[in-house]
Amino acid sequence: MSERSTAVVENRHARRVYRSDVRAARRRLAGQVRKTPVFHTSIIGPNGPVPVTLKLEYLQHGGTFKVRGSFNALLESSAQVDHVVIASGGNAGIAAALAAARLSKTCTVVVPESAPHTKVAAMWSYGAEVLWHGTTYAEAYKYATELAEERAALQLHAYDLPAVVAGAGVVGLELEEQVRGRPPVLVAVGGGGLVAGIAAALGRRQQVVGVEPEGIPTLNAALQADRPVDVNVRSIAADSLGANRIGDIALDVARRYEVRSLLVTDDAISTAREYLWREFRVVVELAGATALAAVQSGAYVPAEGERPVIVLCGANTDLAVL
């Protein structure tokens, strides 16, 4: 097999992700990413104040948790290549561009035509080449695969690659150290990389709850069908949570550790983001507010005495929308 083929095939090899993989990722990521803080507070729910713990992951390098996975994948890879290719609707491309730049590799990001200019500009700021192709993530991904083979590049996946999932899971290990007890952890779901990583890290020690827009129910639909299925992408959070099907790794982890799926409306997501800005002067993108929307809207009702953890996962948004 040629070096060109090895570079691509290595990243398509699907396998399960376990806590041991996440622990290895934490060692690998030492000095590369931030251990983001938590904030214990109360928010307004349908029936009054609700105690919560906010995991401020939007403060991560590049404004997204995805930097953890990109660094882990590049540091773990045995492929001797200096070029990285990824398809992304936004944050995964930012993360790959940042990690590649820090590790002295070049990066090409293939984005669909709908990619927000704010996120494309961030990719450029880290020196990435950005190519537009197609109108959906799936079309961009197909072209990125062809490009990686043509250029003998290392192809990363935005959410369905073991090293990417394990890197994201370090968020779960941090929460074990930062939060007393074992409260449920609410996480936004798109392709499922973050929810899978955190669930793999925590196992059955804590309940992990995936929160999805009603218009992009990738995990919810897969759990009902018992397999990944395509869904229509119709949500204001599509630029970050716009995968049209859950990743194989995420579904496997969700089955093993009984990850729940909750659906929230676009109105609830928008309200949650506005609330974070109004009450705390916290700026997140719509995906970053999705998990909070579950508590605020009543889709998730904490048990008596429970203080759930809510992961605020990203901040790459246009300030003009607030």
Secondary structure, 3 states (H helix, E strand, C coil): CCHHHHHHHHHHCCCCCCHHHHHHHHHHHCCCCCCCCEEEEEEEECCEEEEEEEECHHHCHHHECHHHHHHHHHHHCCCCCCEEEEECCCHHHHHHHHHHHHCCCEEEEEECCCCCHHHHHHHHHCCCEEEECCCCHHHHHHHHHHHHHHHCCEEECCCCCHHHHHHHCHHHHHHHHHCCCCCCEEEECCCCHHHHHHHHHHCCCCCEEEEEECCCCHHHHHHHHCCCCCCCCCCCCHHHHCCCCCCHHHHHHHHHHCCEEEEECHHHHHHHHHHHHHHHCCCCCHHHHHHHHHHHHCCCCCCCCCCCEEECCECCCCHHHC
